[in-house]
Every structure is written in structure tokens, then in C-alpha cells.
């Protein structure tokens, strides 16, 4: 008995980001959750809550790095979500690409500003 493969062909459309983006969203969420826990402990174990004490926490190199990694995770997490919104709801390709470009420019600018703030302390 021969098998007819005509009915088994699937039409796959879209950007095929599914699993990769699902894993990225979970990984970035875990990074942000861990950073939130670190901030929680720093907040509750400081001697006094003042600007100097708070700036002292962020003056440590490991905290600057952890904060920057958390910001990168936040930006990538937001990028995946916003990109999916643009792809799902903005149908004109030119307008969608313009929104993608503006979103990327915005996130790169935010990352640059985060670096400037973190390494100023």
C-alpha cells in the first residue's frame, strides 16, 4: 500500500521565531527576576537609606555589570514583545519596518544612556 504525501505537506508561514523567542522571553525574565532579588536584598540590608548609600551599592563593579545585564535582558525582552506586536498588527510592510527601526534605535539609545548612568557613579 503506497502512502500519499500530498495531504501531509504543511504550509509554514511567518518568521519562525517561535521556540527561540519563547526561550529568550523565559531566560530574560529569569535574569530580571534574579536582579530584582539582588536589589531587594541590597535595599533591605543597607544601613540607612540615603543617596550616598544607594550610590555606594551601584559603585561596585559587579553591581554595575549585574545592572547592565539586567538592562540588556529588559531591552531584549521588550524587543521580542514589541516586535511581535508590530508583526501581528501592522500590515503595511514599509510602516512595520519603520517601526522596527525606530524601536531598535530607541533601545540602543536607552542602552547607551544606561551605560552612561551606571559608569558615572
Secondary structure, 3 states (H helix, E strand, C coil): CCCCCHHHCCCCCCCCCHHHHHHHHHHHHHHHHHHHHHHHHHHHCCCCCCHHHHHHHHHCHHHHHHHHHHHHHHHHHHHHHHHHHHHHHCCCHHHHHHHHHHHHHHHHHHHHHHHHHHCCC
